[in-house]
């Protein structure tokens, strides 16, 4: 007996509807996946574009800062050749070496340059028991508590000397070897100012400063030409001047005011007291710290470079220190 199968129109209609629903879902899934891929690609492209622009602007700021360093070196040579000229033409003035800022435009960017004669700073390697009050005064004038200042100064003296006997508030190997990351006292002079962070009592805030106060790194040097403290009053910042025994805030202001229009040549020019005389000098050195910042467009932040250079004879110079970014 043969059975004949007859199609059910209602069942066929349901099957066709189901197939259309599945097809629609597949289309929607495909569209969703494509949208995700497009958005991901767009996001990646946008991120890469911003990263490229940021890198380009950062490179431009760095090059501007490096141009400022080169300009500073050029101005030092110009100063050496022209600082004693009786007549100076407008626009051809020599740059001051007391840390004041000079700016110049380059295309859509600019650089800001400050030159400081290292003879206007306190030589950390020249600190001794006899003159340590100068560094102690500097720390206290910058807001460091007396107990902390005593610890830092005594620890600096212990770090440099060759023996294992520590000053009253200082530290030697016994203290440093007890730290979580132990090390020994150097028993030699400082090679860089960043080395001060190894000293007992020293903190990053004291060394580098913050938004409210200056750090001591801008007021010290490891490149003193002499083994005793001789501070050039024609280049020293006010904080350094006030650290010298006998220099009051009023005398410091008088020194800064006088050197705005003339160079101080002797103690009588500004009434420097006798107790200050052993610690001061008047002439330039041949070692300078140049701080340069490159700024692009309307940016509020710049790329900083710091270099310490020694000016040698025959228009030669050499880098003693170079930090980028600074």
C-alpha positions as CSV (number, residue, x, y, z in Angstrom):
1,X,0.0,0.0,0.0
2,X,1.5,3.4,-1.0
3,X,1.1,6.4,1.3
4,X,0.8,9.8,-0.3
5,X,2.3,12.7,1.5
6,X,0.5,16.0,1.2
7,X,2.3,19.3,2.1
8,X,0.8,21.2,4.9
9,X,0.7,24.9,3.8
10,X,0.6,26.1,7.4
11,X,3.7,24.2,8.4
12,X,5.6,25.4,5.3
13,X,4.6,29.0,6.2
14,X,6.0,28.6,9.7
15,X,9.2,27.1,8.4
16,X,9.7,30.0,6.0
17,X,9.0,32.5,8.7
18,X,11.6,30.8,11.0
19,X,14.2,30.8,8.3
20,X,13.6,34.5,7.7
21,X,14.0,35.1,11.5
22,X,17.3,33.3,11.6
23,X,18.6,35.2,8.6
24,X,17.6,38.5,10.2
25,X,19.4,37.5,13.4
26,X,22.5,36.6,11.4
27,X,22.4,39.9,9.5
28,X,22.0,41.8,12.8
29,X,25.0,39.9,14.3
30,X,27.1,40.6,11.3
31,X,26.2,44.3,11.4
32,X,27.0,44.4,15.1
33,X,30.4,42.7,14.6
34,X,31.2,45.1,11.7
35,X,30.2,48.1,13.9
36,X,32.4,46.9,16.7
37,X,35.3,46.4,14.3
38,X,34.7,49.9,12.7
39,X,34.6,51.6,16.2
40,X,37.7,49.7,17.3
41,X,39.6,50.7,14.2
42,X,38.4,54.3,14.6
43,X,39.4,54.3,18.3
44,X,42.9,52.8,17.5
45,X,43.4,55.3,14.6
46,X,42.4,58.2,16.9
47,X,44.7,57.0,19.7
48,X,47.6,56.5,17.3
49,X,47.0,60.0,15.8
50,X,47.0,61.6,19.2
51,X,50.1,59.6,20.3
52,X,51.9,60.7,17.1
53,X,50.9,64.4,17.7
54,X,52.0,64.2,21.3
55,X,55.3,62.6,20.3
56,X,55.9,65.2,17.6
57,X,55.1,68.1,20.0
58,X,57.3,66.6,22.7
59,X,60.2,66.2,20.2
60,X,59.7,69.8,19.1
61,X,59.8,71.0,22.7
62,X,62.9,69.0,23.4
63,X,64.6,70.5,20.3
64,X,63.6,74.0,21.4
65,X,65.1,73.3,24.8
66,X,68.3,72.0,23.3
67,X,68.4,75.1,21.1
68,X,68.1,77.2,24.2
69,X,71.2,75.4,25.7
70,X,73.2,76.2,22.6
71,X,72.0,79.8,22.7
72,X,73.1,80.0,26.3
73,X,76.6,78.8,25.4
74,X,76.8,81.3,22.6
75,X,75.8,84.1,24.9
76,X,78.5,83.1,27.4
77,X,81.2,83.5,24.7
78,X,79.6,86.8,23.7
79,X,79.7,87.9,27.4
80,X,83.3,86.9,27.7
81,X,84.2,89.1,24.7
82,X,82.0,92.1,25.4
83,X,81.2,92.4,29.2
84,X,83.8,95.2,29.7
85,X,82.7,97.3,26.8
86,X,82.3,101.0,27.7
87,X,79.4,101.4,25.3
88,X,76.8,98.8,24.6
89,X,74.4,99.1,21.7
90,X,70.7,98.5,22.3
91,X,69.9,94.9,21.6
92,X,73.5,93.8,22.0
93,X,73.6,93.7,25.8
94,X,75.4,90.8,27.4
95,X,73.2,88.3,29.3
96,X,73.4,88.3,33.1
97,X,74.6,85.2,34.8
98,X,72.5,85.5,38.0
99,X,69.7,83.2,37.0
100,X,67.3,85.6,35.3
101,X,65.2,84.4,32.4
102,X,65.6,85.2,28.8
103,X,63.2,84.2,26.0
104,X,63.3,83.9,22.3
105,X,60.9,82.8,19.6
106,X,61.5,80.1,17.1
107,X,58.6,79.6,14.6
108,X,55.5,78.6,16.6
109,X,57.6,77.8,19.7
110,X,59.9,79.5,22.1
111,X,62.6,78.7,24.6
112,X,63.3,80.2,28.0
113,X,66.9,80.2,29.2
114,X,68.5,81.0,32.5
115,X,72.3,81.1,33.1
116,X,73.8,80.9,36.6
117,X,77.4,81.3,37.4
118,X,78.3,78.4,39.7
119,X,80.5,80.7,41.6
120,X,77.3,82.3,42.9
121,X,76.3,79.0,44.6
122,X,77.5,77.2,47.7
123,X,80.1,74.5,46.9
124,X,78.9,71.4,48.7
125,X,82.4,69.8,48.5
126,X,83.9,72.9,50.2
127,X,81.8,72.5,53.3
128,X,83.9,72.1,56.4
129,X,83.3,72.2,60.2
130,X,84.5,75.8,60.1
131,X,82.0,77.1,57.4
132,X,79.1,74.6,57.7
133,X,76.9,77.3,59.2
134,X,76.5,78.7,55.6
135,X,74.8,75.5,54.5
136,X,72.9,75.3,57.8
137,X,71.6,78.9,57.3
138,X,70.6,78.1,53.7
139,X,68.5,75.2,54.8
140,X,66.8,77.1,57.6
141,X,66.1,80.0,55.3
142,X,64.3,77.6,53.0
143,X,62.0,76.4,55.8
144,X,63.9,73.3,57.0
145,X,63.6,72.8,60.7
146,X,66.8,73.3,62.7
147,X,67.0,69.7,63.8
148,X,66.7,68.5,60.2
149,X,69.2,71.0,59.0
150,X,71.7,69.9,61.6
151,X,71.3,66.3,60.6
152,X,71.7,67.0,56.9
153,X,74.8,69.2,57.4
154,X,76.5,66.8,59.8
155,X,75.7,63.8,57.5
156,X,77.2,65.7,54.5
157,X,80.4,66.2,56.5
158,X,80.5,62.5,57.5
159,X,79.8,61.4,53.9
160,X,82.9,63.3,52.6
161,X,85.4,62.5,55.3
162,X,87.6,59.5,55.3
163,X,87.0,58.3,58.9
164,X,84.2,56.3,60.5
165,X,83.5,58.8,63.3
166,X,80.2,60.6,62.9
167,X,79.3,64.1,64.0
168,X,76.7,64.7,66.7
169,X,73.8,64.5,64.2
170,X,75.6,62.8,61.4
171,X,75.8,59.2,60.0
172,X,78.4,56.8,58.9
173,X,78.5,53.2,57.6
174,X,76.7,51.9,60.7
175,X,73.6,53.9,59.9
176,X,73.5,53.4,56.1
177,X,74.2,49.6,56.4
178,X,71.1,49.3,58.6
179,X,68.7,50.6,55.9
180,X,66.4,48.3,54.0
181,X,68.7,48.8,51.0
182,X,72.1,49.0,52.6
183,X,75.1,51.0,51.3
184,X,78.2,52.6,52.7
185,X,79.2,56.2,53.1
186,X,81.3,57.4,50.2
187,X,84.2,58.9,52.1
188,X,84.9,61.2,49.2
189,X,83.5,64.3,47.5
190,X,80.1,64.5,45.8
191,X,80.1,63.9,42.0
192,X,76.6,65.1,41.4
193,X,74.0,67.0,43.5
194,X,71.5,64.1,43.1
195,X,73.9,62.1,45.3
196,X,72.6,64.2,48.2
197,X,69.5,62.0,48.3
198,X,71.7,59.3,49.8
199,X,72.4,61.5,52.8
200,X,70.6,61.0,56.1
201,X,67.9,63.5,56.6
202,X,67.7,64.6,52.9
203,X,64.4,64.3,51.1
204,X,63.3,64.9,47.5
205,X,61.2,67.9,48.7
206,X,64.3,69.6,50.3
207,X,66.5,68.9,47.3
208,X,64.1,69.7,44.5
209,X,61.6,71.9,46.2
210,X,57.9,72.1,45.4
211,X,55.3,74.6,44.2
212,X,55.6,76.6,47.4
213,X,59.4,76.8,47.9
214,X,62.7,76.4,46.1
215,X,64.9,73.4,46.4
216,X,68.5,73.6,47.4
217,X,69.6,71.9,44.1
218,X,69.5,75.3,42.4
219,X,71.7,76.9,45.1
220,X,74.5,74.3,45.4
221,X,77.3,73.2,43.1
222,X,79.9,70.4,43.0
223,X,82.1,72.3,40.6
224,X,83.8,74.8,42.9
225,X,87.2,75.8,41.7
226,X,88.6,76.2,45.2
227,X,88.6,74.1,48.3
228,X,87.0,76.8,50.4
229,X,83.7,78.7,50.1
230,X,83.9,81.8,47.9
231,X,80.5,83.1,46.8
232,X,80.4,85.5,43.9
233,X,78.0,88.3,45.1
234,X,77.5,89.4,41.5
235,X,75.8,86.1,40.7
236,X,74.4,84.7,43.9
237,X,70.7,84.4,44.4
238,X,69.2,86.1,47.4
239,X,68.8,82.8,49.3
240,X,72.6,82.2,49.0
241,X,73.5,85.8,49.9
242,X,71.4,85.5,53.1
243,X,73.2,82.3,54.1
244,X,76.5,84.2,54.3
245,X,77.3,85.2,57.9
246,X,76.6,88.9,58.4
247,X,74.4,89.3,55.3
248,X,71.0,90.5,56.4
249,X,67.9,90.6,54.1
250,X,68.4,94.3,53.7
251,X,72.1,93.9,52.6
252,X,71.1,91.1,50.2
253,X,68.5,93.4,48.7
254,X,71.1,96.2,48.4
255,X,73.5,93.9,46.6
256,X,70.8,92.7,44.1
257,X,69.7,96.3,43.5
258,X,73.3,97.5,43.0
259,X,74.2,94.8,40.5
260,X,71.2,95.7,38.3
261,X,73.1,98.6,36.9
262,X,76.7,98.0,37.8
263,X,79.1,95.2,38.8
264,X,80.2,95.0,42.4
265,X,83.9,95.3,42.6
266,X,84.7,95.7,46.3
267,X,83.0,95.4,49.7
268,X,82.5,99.1,50.0
269,X,80.2,99.3,47.0
270,X,77.3,97.8,49.0
271,X,78.4,97.9,52.6
272,X,79.4,94.2,53.1
273,X,80.2,93.6,56.8
274,X,83.7,92.3,57.8
275,X,82.4,88.9,58.9
276,X,81.2,88.2,55.4
277,X,84.4,89.0,53.6
278,X,86.1,85.6,54.0
279,X,83.3,83.9,52.1
280,X,82.8,86.2,49.1
281,X,84.4,87.0,45.8
282,X,83.4,89.3,42.9
283,X,84.7,87.8,39.6
284,X,83.0,85.3,37.3
285,X,84.1,81.7,37.1
286,X,84.4,79.6,34.0
287,X,81.6,77.2,35.0
288,X,78.0,77.9,34.4
289,X,74.7,76.1,34.7
290,X,72.2,76.6,31.9
291,X,68.5,75.8,32.4
292,X,66.4,75.8,29.2
293,X,62.7,75.1,28.6
294,X,61.2,74.5,25.2
295,X,57.5,75.6,24.9
296,X,55.3,74.9,21.9
297,X,52.3,77.0,21.0
298,X,49.9,77.8,23.9
299,X,51.1,74.9,26.0
300,X,51.6,75.7,29.7
301,X,54.2,73.0,30.1
302,X,57.6,72.8,28.5
303,X,60.5,70.3,28.1
304,X,63.4,71.2,30.4
305,X,67.1,70.6,29.9
306,X,69.8,71.4,32.4
307,X,73.5,71.6,31.5
308,X,76.6,72.6,33.3
309,X,79.4,73.8,31.0
310,X,83.0,74.8,31.5
311,X,84.2,77.6,29.2
312,X,87.8,76.9,28.1
313,X,90.2,78.9,26.1
314,X,90.1,79.4,22.3
315,X,86.3,79.4,22.2
316,X,86.1,75.8,23.5
317,X,83.8,74.4,26.1
318,X,82.9,71.1,27.6
319,X,79.9,69.6,29.3
320,X,80.3,68.7,33.0
321,X,76.7,67.7,33.4
322,X,73.7,67.2,31.1
323,X,70.2,66.2,32.1
324,X,67.3,65.8,29.7
325,X,64.5,66.1,30.7
326,X,65.3,68.1,33.7
